[in-house]
Amino acid sequence: MKTNLLLYLFLLSFFSASAIKDPIRFGKIELSDLKMTAYEKDTSAAAVVLCDFGYFDASELEFKRIVRIKILKKEGYVWADKVFATSAKADIRGITYNLVDGEIEKTKLSNKSIFSDRITEKYYNMRVAMPNVKVGSVIDIEFRQFLIPNEWEFQKSIPVIHSELIIESSEFLSYKKSSFGYEPLSLSVDGHWIAKDMPAFKAEPFINSSKNYITKLEFNINSISIPGEYYLSIHSWKDISKILYKSEDFGLVIKASRYLSPLADKIKSLELSNIDMIKAAFNEIKTIKWNKEDRLYTSKPNLKKVYEEKIGNSADINIALLQLLRLLDFKANPVVLSTRDNGILSPTGPNMNKLNHVIICVKLENEDLLLDASEEYLPFNILPKKCFNMGGELIAPTFVKSIPLKATKKDKQFTSYNVKIDENLNLTGQLQCCKSDYAAFNLRKYIHSFNSEEEFLNDLTSRNSGLKIKKSELNNIDELNLPVTEKYEVKIANQITQIGDEYYINPMLCEQIKENPFKMNERKYPISFPYQKVKTVLINFALPEGFELVELPKPVKMKLPNNNGAFVYYISNNNNTINLKFSYSINKELFLPAEYSSLKEFYNLIIAKQAQPIILKKSHETKI
């Protein structure tokens, strides 16, 4: 009886597995795929995923993935150079197929074209650069790795004809899955998911990350138990905290801070207040240049070399800051998070694999300071926008705590013009700007992207038709705690149009908003601004003798519901000087799709009002 039962269970598992036929085999392609010149369901597609198949073999604890992509246009070449997140160094092979004189030509992927980027001891980013890719090519990529993937994307920025994932149940592995996206799957049963004819994901303006809205699954491993070999249990943030503090790329690095002791002693000798001591530590660590890599883990088990060479990833920089602050006797702890473009943390439970950044929380008597020293042009009290992604987790050696992450500063801009009309219908005078907080950061970063101030000024004039700068003065570019001020002596052409005996002035000059960022009739996804914004513009026009005012635009005020946005347009004529004040503000960060129509109309009204001209005419034949 026992033998019959075992035989029955074996045959049941055999036929269940056999009933699922692999939709693709590596190296076996159809001639019709090579002859394809366009994808009929989306002829604009630069490439199309013909098939993406993943299979987790529970008996071997191995995951195999095969992806086949058709290149339809030159813009699709980027799909032949892809990065895959894998556990350890995955085994990868690939083939590029081309149709040459009616024959199939194969070019194998060389090991020299496979590049690994170590994230931690156990996780890598593997970049694959496929060879001999042309319009019309079909590429096959297969890789194998230990355990299940962190996520599976059924939807991409190009169409997907077939995507299928099978995860066999294993007594050695337990996990939770989170579902994302708006497009339905063709099949969704326990351990087996299929998507067919998945449309390309179309990004909309001002979404925090496409990764929050594409159709996909994320997997959070709860436990791995392989007798005598491997054990892991993750059921809470406390479990993650314990793992991180034991990691040689995180917790053990924090303890290796002796190299900063002389610097800590130097700062202590200055006898500064607590806040000034934190500023001094922050500014010292900011001398390490960020290499543009956001990481949870440090690049080295000891940061002395990073500090000496003055370059490192975000974890290198902020863990060094944590070390220094603790040497200065501050209660400081790391806050781990997923950056804005990396997508939100899973709502179903802790997911260590999604974490890709760390900032520092310093506890003072009356407040907690959140610090990130990775952005070169931000002062110590402002977090970069990449941090604003719902929240993070403060992990201390003895406790954990959820930390909301929201901007406490705004994008603040103030601009003023004092101009007069010359005999050639040009406007000449002074232009001044003052940018604070995030506006100052964005300007600093933009200015430093040029080789010189002259290059920046040339770009400024090229982006504003008719603008000529005679003199310029930029202040506080490198004083991060102060607003950036710009002073220009300008001449502006092409802002006055003569029609018959009337003269039409564009009153907003270089500040006019001409295009609505929200063009779609309907919105699927929430609108997410990283921070609030306020902008004020003052413009004074001195009218020449011999001209009189015919018409001014009417003043207007408008507010979104709950004062979520507002604009004011006020214009008057005083002693032959026209004074215009325009201000607008966005007063919250997240707008739901149901609020889209009112936000779109808000911008439509701003654009329509700013386009209304000032109309003048000559009162007699006196020339300007």
C-alpha positions in Angstrom: 0.0 0.0 0.0 2.8 2.4 0.9 4.6 1.6 -2.3 1.5 2.3 -4.4 1.0 5.6 -2.7 4.6 6.7 -3.4 4.2 5.6 -7.0 1.0 7.6 -7.3 2.6 10.7 -5.9 5.6 10.3 -8.2 3.4 9.9 -11.3 1.2 12.8 -10.2 4.1 15.2 -9.9 5.6 13.9 -13.2 2.5 14.4 -15.2 1.8 17.7 -13.6 5.2 19.0 -14.6 5.0 17.4 -18.0 1.7 19.1 -18.7 3.3 22.5 -18.6 5.2 22.8 -21.8 8.1 25.3 -22.0 7.0 28.1 -24.4 10.6 28.6 -25.5 13.9 26.8 -25.8 17.2 28.5 -25.9 18.7 28.4 -29.4 15.5 27.2 -31.2 14.0 30.1 -33.1 11.4 30.5 -35.8 12.2 31.8 -39.2 9.1 34.0 -39.0 10.6 35.8 -36.1 13.6 36.8 -38.2 11.4 37.9 -41.1 9.2 40.1 -38.8 9.6 43.8 -39.7 7.0 45.3 -37.4 4.8 44.3 -34.5 1.3 44.7 -35.9 -0.3 45.4 -32.5 2.1 48.3 -31.9 3.8 49.5 -35.1 5.7 52.2 -33.2 7.6 49.6 -31.2 11.4 49.8 -31.6 11.7 46.2 -30.2 9.3 43.5 -28.9 9.8 40.8 -26.4 8.8 37.6 -28.2 9.0 35.5 -25.1 10.3 35.8 -21.5 10.2 32.5 -19.6 11.3 31.8 -16.1 11.3 28.5 -14.2 12.3 27.7 -10.6 13.3 24.1 -10.2 12.6 23.3 -6.6 14.7 20.1 -6.6 17.8 22.0 -7.6 16.9 25.4 -6.1 17.8 26.8 -9.4 16.1 29.5 -11.4 16.4 29.5 -15.2 15.3 32.4 -17.4 15.2 32.6 -21.2 14.3 35.9 -22.9 14.0 36.4 -26.7 13.8 39.9 -28.1 13.2 41.1 -31.7 15.0 44.4 -32.7 12.7 46.3 -35.1 14.4 49.8 -35.2 17.8 51.3 -34.3 16.1 52.8 -31.2 15.7 49.2 -30.0 19.4 48.5 -29.8 19.3 49.4 -26.1 17.5 46.1 -25.5 20.7 44.3 -26.6 22.6 45.9 -23.8 20.8 44.9 -20.6 21.4 44.6 -16.9 20.0 41.7 -14.9 20.0 41.6 -11.1 21.1 38.1 -9.9 22.1 36.2 -6.8 25.8 35.7 -7.0 27.4 35.5 -10.5 24.8 33.9 -12.7 25.7 31.5 -15.6 24.8 33.4 -18.8 24.8 32.5 -22.4 23.4 34.3 -25.4 23.1 34.2 -29.2 22.3 36.9 -31.8 20.5 35.7 -34.9 20.4 37.5 -38.2 18.9 36.6 -41.6 21.7 36.9 -44.2 20.9 36.0 -47.8 18.1 33.8 -46.6 20.3 31.9 -44.2 20.2 32.1 -40.4 23.5 33.5 -39.1 24.4 32.9 -35.4 26.8 35.0 -33.3 27.4 33.7 -29.8 27.8 36.0 -26.8 31.4 36.2 -25.6 32.4 36.1 -22.0 34.2 39.3 -22.6 30.8 41.0 -23.2 29.5 39.9 -19.8 30.2 42.4 -17.1 29.5 41.9 -13.4 28.9 44.6 -10.8 29.1 43.3 -7.2 26.4 44.8 -5.1 27.1 42.5 -2.1 28.8 39.2 -1.6 25.5 37.5 -2.6 24.0 39.9 -5.2 25.3 41.1 -8.5 24.2 43.2 -11.5 25.1 41.4 -14.6 25.4 43.5 -17.8 25.1 41.7 -21.1 26.2 43.4 -24.4 24.9 41.2 -27.2 27.1 41.0 -30.4 26.4 41.8 -34.0 23.0 43.5 -33.4 21.2 45.0 -36.3 17.7 46.0 -37.2 16.0 42.7 -37.7 18.1 40.8 -35.2 16.6 38.3 -32.8 18.5 37.9 -29.5 18.4 35.0 -27.1 19.7 35.3 -23.5 19.6 32.5 -20.9 20.9 32.7 -17.4 20.7 30.5 -14.3 20.9 31.5 -10.7 20.4 30.2 -7.2 16.9 30.7 -5.7 14.0 32.7 -7.1 14.3 36.2 -8.6 13.5 39.4 -6.6 10.9 40.3 -9.2 9.3 39.4 -12.5 8.2 42.0 -14.9 5.4 41.0 -17.2 5.3 44.5 -18.7 8.1 46.6 -20.1 8.5 49.8 -22.1 8.2 47.7 -25.2 5.4 45.2 -26.0 5.7 41.7 -24.6 4.0 38.9 -26.6 4.4 36.1 -24.1 5.7 36.2 -20.5 5.5 33.2 -18.2 6.8 32.4 -14.8 6.7 29.1 -12.9 7.9 28.7 -9.3 7.7 25.2 -8.0 6.8 24.8 -4.3 9.8 24.0 -2.2 10.1 22.7 1.4 13.3 24.7 1.7 11.9 28.0 0.7 9.0 30.3 1.7 8.2 33.7 0.3 5.5 36.4 -0.1 4.6 38.0 -3.3 3.4 41.5 -4.1 1.4 42.3 -7.3 1.9 45.6 -9.1 0.4 47.1 -12.3 -2.8 47.8 -14.1 -2.8 45.3 -16.9 -4.4 41.8 -16.3 -2.6 38.5 -16.5 -3.9 35.7 -18.8 -3.2 33.2 -16.0 -2.6 33.6 -12.3 -2.7 30.4 -10.2 -0.5 29.2 -7.4 3.1 29.2 -8.7 2.2 29.8 -12.3 1.6 33.2 -14.1 1.2 34.0 -17.8 0.8 37.4 -19.6 0.0 37.5 -23.3 0.1 40.5 -25.7 1.1 42.8 -22.9 1.2 46.5 -24.2 4.2 48.6 -23.7 4.1 50.7 -20.6 3.6 54.4 -21.4 5.1 56.7 -18.8 3.1 59.7 -17.8 4.7 63.0 -16.7 5.4 63.3 -13.0 5.2 59.7 -11.9 7.6 58.8 -9.1 8.7 55.6 -10.8 7.4 53.3 -13.6 8.4 50.4 -11.3 5.4 51.2 -9.2 2.9 50.8 -12.1 4.2 48.3 -14.5 2.5 44.8 -14.3 4.9 42.7 -12.3 5.4 40.5 -9.2 7.9 41.1 -6.4 9.1 38.3 -4.2 10.1 38.7 -0.5 11.9 35.7 0.8 10.7 34.8 4.3 12.9 31.8 4.9 15.5 29.6 3.4 16.3 26.4 5.2 18.8 23.9 3.7 19.8 21.4 6.4 23.5 21.6 7.1 24.1 24.3 4.5 22.1 27.5 4.8 19.5 29.1 7.0 17.8 32.5 6.6 14.7 33.9 8.3 13.1 37.3 7.4 9.7 38.0 8.9 10.2 41.5 10.2 12.3 44.6 10.0 14.1 43.5 13.2 15.2 40.4 11.3 16.6 42.6 8.5 18.3 44.8 11.1 20.0 41.8 12.6 21.2 40.6 9.2 22.5 44.0 8.2 24.4 44.6 11.4 26.2 41.2 10.9 27.1 42.1 7.3 30.7 42.9 6.5 29.4 45.4 4.0 27.2 47.2 6.5 27.2 46.7 10.2 30.8 45.5 10.6 31.9 48.5 8.5 30.2 50.9 10.9 32.4 49.6 13.7 35.6 50.1 11.7 35.8 53.9 12.4 39.2 54.3 13.9 40.6 56.1 10.8 38.2 59.0 11.6 39.3 59.4 15.2 41.8 62.3 14.5 39.1 64.2 12.6 36.6 63.7 15.4 39.2 65.0 17.9 39.8 68.0 15.7 36.1 68.9 15.5 35.6 68.4 19.2 38.5 70.8 19.9 36.6 73.6 18.1 34.0 73.7 21.0 31.1 74.1 18.7 27.4 73.9 19.4 25.8 70.5 18.6 24.2 71.7 15.4 27.5 73.3 14.2 29.4 70.2 15.1 27.0 68.2 12.9 27.5 70.7 10.1 31.3 70.4 10.4 31.1 66.6 10.2 28.6 66.8 7.3 30.8 69.2 5.3 33.9 67.1 6.0 32.3 63.9 4.7 30.9 65.8 1.7 34.5 66.1 0.4 34.0 62.4 -0.7 32.6 62.7 -4.2 29.6 60.5 -5.0 30.2 58.1 -7.9 26.4 58.3 -8.8 25.8 54.8 -7.5 23.0 54.4 -4.9 23.8 51.5 -2.7 22.7 49.9 0.6 26.1 48.3 1.1 29.6 49.8 1.2 32.1 49.1 -1.6 34.8 48.1 0.9 34.8 46.5 4.4 36.8 49.4 5.6 36.2 53.0 4.5 39.6 54.4 5.2 40.6 54.2 1.5 37.3 55.7 0.4 37.9 58.7 2.6 41.5 59.0 1.4 40.6 58.7 -2.3 37.6 61.0 -1.9 35.2 58.9 -4.1 32.5 56.3 -3.2 29.0 55.2 -3.5 26.1 56.6 -1.4 26.6 54.0 1.3 30.3 54.7 1.5 29.6 58.4 2.1 26.7 58.1 4.5 28.1 55.3 6.6 31.3 57.3 6.9 29.1 60.2 8.1 27.5 57.8 10.6 30.9 56.7 11.9 32.0 60.3 12.4 28.8 61.4 14.2 29.1 58.4 16.6 32.7 59.3 17.3 31.4 62.8 18.2 29.1 61.2 20.7 25.8 61.7 18.8 23.0 59.2 18.8 23.0 58.4 15.1 21.6 55.5 13.2 21.1 54.4 9.6 17.8 54.7 7.8 17.5 52.2 5.0 15.2 52.8 2.0 14.4 52.3 -1.7 15.1 55.4 -3.8 12.4 57.2 -5.7 13.3 55.7 -9.1 13.7 52.2 -7.6 10.1 51.9 -6.6 8.3 51.8 -3.3 8.9 49.2 -0.7 6.5 46.2 -0.8 3.3 46.8 1.2 3.1 43.1 2.1 6.2 42.9 4.3 9.9 43.7 4.6 12.0 43.3 1.5 15.7 43.5 2.0 16.5 43.1 -1.7 14.5 46.2 -2.6 16.7 48.4 -0.4 19.3 50.4 -2.3 20.2 53.5 -0.2 20.9 54.5 3.3 20.8 57.9 5.0 21.5 59.0 8.6 19.2 60.0 11.5 20.7 62.1 14.3 18.7 62.4 17.5 18.9 65.8 19.1 17.1 67.1 22.2 14.1 68.5 20.3 14.2 66.9 16.8 15.6 64.2 14.6 17.8 65.3 11.8 17.8 63.3 8.6 21.1 63.7 6.6 22.3 62.6 3.2 25.8 63.7 2.3 25.8 62.1 -1.2 24.5 65.1 -3.2 27.4 67.6 -3.7 25.3 70.7 -4.1 22.8 70.2 -1.2 23.2 71.7 2.2 23.1 69.5 5.3 19.4 70.2 6.2 17.9 69.2 2.8 17.5 65.6 1.6 17.8 64.9 -2.1 14.6 64.1 -4.0 15.6 60.5 -4.5 14.8 59.9 -0.8 11.1 60.9 -1.1 9.6 57.5 -1.7 7.0 57.0 1.1 9.4 56.2 3.9 12.4 54.2 5.2 13.3 52.1 8.2 15.6 53.4 11.0 17.6 50.3 12.1 19.4 50.6 15.4 21.2 47.8 17.2 18.3 47.3 19.6 15.2 48.6 17.8 13.7 49.6 14.5 11.4 52.4 13.6 9.5 53.5 10.5 10.5 57.0 9.3 8.3 59.0 6.9 10.4 60.7 4.3 8.9 64.0 2.9 10.5 67.2 1.8 10.6 69.9 4.5 11.8 72.5 2.0 10.3 73.8 -1.3 11.5 74.8 -4.8 11.4 78.6 -4.2 12.0 81.1 -7.0 11.7 84.9 -7.2 12.3 86.8 -10.4 12.0 90.5 -11.2 12.4 92.6 -14.4 12.8 96.3 -14.6 12.7 97.2 -18.3 11.9 99.9 -20.7 11.0 100.0 -24.4 13.7 101.4 -26.8 13.3 102.9 -30.2 13.6 99.4 -31.9 10.9 97.9 -29.8 13.3 96.0 -27.7 13.1 95.8 -23.9 16.3 96.8 -22.0 17.0 96.8 -18.3 17.7 94.6 -15.3 16.7 91.0 -14.6 17.3 89.5 -11.2 16.6 86.1 -9.8 16.8 84.5 -6.3 16.5 80.8 -6.0 16.3 79.0 -2.6 16.3 75.4 -1.4 15.6 72.9 -4.2 15.5 75.7 -6.8 19.0 76.7 -5.7 20.2 73.1 -5.8 18.9 72.5 -9.3 20.5 75.7 -10.5 23.9 74.9 -8.8 23.8 71.4 -10.4 22.9 72.9 -13.8 25.6 75.6 -13.7 28.3 73.0 -12.7 27.3 70.8 -15.7 29.0 73.4 -17.9 32.8 74.0 -18.3 32.5 77.7 -17.6 30.1 80.4 -16.7 30.3 81.7 -20.3 29.0 78.3 -21.5 26.1 78.5 -19.0 25.2 82.1 -20.2 25.3 81.0 -23.8 22.9 78.1 -23.0 20.6 80.6 -21.1 20.3 82.9 -24.1 19.8 80.0 -26.5 16.9 78.7 -24.5 15.2 82.1 -24.4 14.7 83.5 -27.9 15.6 87.2 -28.2 17.5 87.3 -24.9 20.9 89.0 -24.9 23.0 89.4 -21.7 25.2 92.4 -21.6 26.5 91.9 -18.0 26.0 89.1 -15.5 26.7 88.4 -11.8 26.1 85.1 -10.1 26.4 84.9 -6.3 26.5 82.1 -3.7 27.0 79.3 -6.2 29.3 77.5 -3.8 27.7 78.8 -0.6 25.2 76.0 -0.1 23.4 77.4 2.9 22.5 80.6 1.0 20.1 81.3 -1.9 21.6 81.6 -5.3 21.2 85.1 -6.8 21.5 86.1 -10.5 21.8 89.7 -11.8 21.7 90.4 -15.5 21.7 93.5 -17.7 19.6 92.4 -20.6 18.2 93.3 -23.9 15.1 91.3 -25.0 13.9 91.3 -28.6 10.8 89.6 -30.2 8.5 90.4 -27.3 6.6 93.3 -29.0 4.6 92.9 -32.2 3.2 95.8 -34.2 -0.2 95.2 -35.8 -1.5 98.3 -37.6 -1.2 101.2 -35.1 -1.2 98.9 -32.1 1.6 97.3 -30.2 1.2 93.9 -28.5 3.6 93.1 -25.6 4.1 89.6 -24.3 4.0 90.6 -20.6 5.6 87.4 -19.1 8.8 87.8 -21.2 11.1 84.8 -20.6 8.8 83.5 -17.8 5.9 82.4 -19.9 4.7 78.9 -19.6 3.8 77.9 -23.1 3.1 74.2 -22.8 0.9 72.2 -20.4 2.9 69.2 -19.0 -0.4 67.3 -18.7 -1.7 66.6 -22.2 -3.6 63.3 -21.9 -7.4 63.4 -21.6 -7.3 60.8 -18.8 -4.7 59.8 -16.2 -4.0 56.3 -15.0 -1.4 56.9 -12.4 -1.0 59.4 -9.6 0.9 62.7 -10.1 3.9 62.7 -7.8 5.9 65.9 -7.3 9.1 65.3 -5.2 8.5 68.6 -3.3 6.2 71.6 -3.3 6.9 74.7 -5.5 6.4 78.4 -5.3 7.4 81.0 -7.9 6.8 84.7 -7.9 7.5 87.0 -10.9 7.5 90.9 -10.8 7.8 92.8 -14.1 7.9 96.6 -14.4 7.5 98.1 -17.9 8.4 101.8 -18.3 6.4 103.1 -21.2 8.0 105.6 -23.5 6.6 109.1 -24.1 4.0 109.3 -26.9 2.4 105.9 -26.1 -0.9 105.2 -24.3 -2.3 102.1 -22.9 -5.2 100.5 -24.8 -5.8 97.3 -22.8 -4.4 95.3 -19.9 -5.2 91.7 -19.1 -7.7 91.4 -16.3 -6.4 90.3 -12.9 -7.3 86.8 -11.8 -7.0 84.5 -8.8 -7.5 80.8 -8.8 -7.1 78.0 -6.3 -7.3 74.2 -6.5 -9.6 72.4 -4.0 -8.1 72.5 -0.5 -5.6 75.1 -1.7 -3.5 72.3 -3.3 -2.4 74.8 -5.9 -2.9 78.5 -6.5 -2.0 81.3 -8.9 -2.4 85.1 -8.8 -2.1 87.4 -11.8 -2.3 91.1 -11.0 -1.4 93.9 -13.4 -1.8 97.7 -13.2 -0.7 101.0 -14.7 0.9 103.6 -12.5 2.3 106.8 -13.9 3.1 105.2 -17.3 4.7 102.2 -15.7 3.0 98.8 -16.0 3.4 96.6 -12.9 2.8 92.9 -13.2 2.8 90.4 -10.4 2.4 86.7 -11.1 2.8 83.9 -8.6 1.9 80.3 -8.5 2.4 77.4 -6.1 1.9 73.7 -5.9 1.1 73.0 -2.3 1.1 69.2 -2.1 3.2 66.4 -3.6 0.7 63.7 -4.5 -2.4 64.2 -6.7 -4.6 61.2 -7.4 -5.9 60.4 -10.9 -9.3 61.7 -9.8 -7.7 65.1 -9.3 -6.0 65.1 -12.7 -8.6 67.0 -14.6 -8.6 70.0 -12.2 -4.7 70.1 -12.2 -4.7 70.0 -16.0 -7.2 72.8 -16.1 -5.2 74.7 -13.6 -2.2 74.8 -16.0 -4.5 75.5 -18.9 -5.7 78.7 -17.2 -2.2 79.8 -16.3 -1.1 79.3 -19.9 -4.1 81.2 -21.3 -3.7 84.1 -18.8 0.0 84.4 -19.5 -0.6 84.5 -23.2 -2.8 87.6 -23.0 -1.0 90.7 -24.3 -0.6 94.2 -23.1 -1.9 96.5 -25.9 -0.4 100.0 -26.6 -0.8 102.6 -29.3 0.9 105.9 -30.1 -1.0 108.9 -28.8 0.7 111.1 -31.4 3.5 110.9 -33.9 6.3 111.2 -31.4 8.8 108.4 -32.1 9.8 105.9 -29.4 
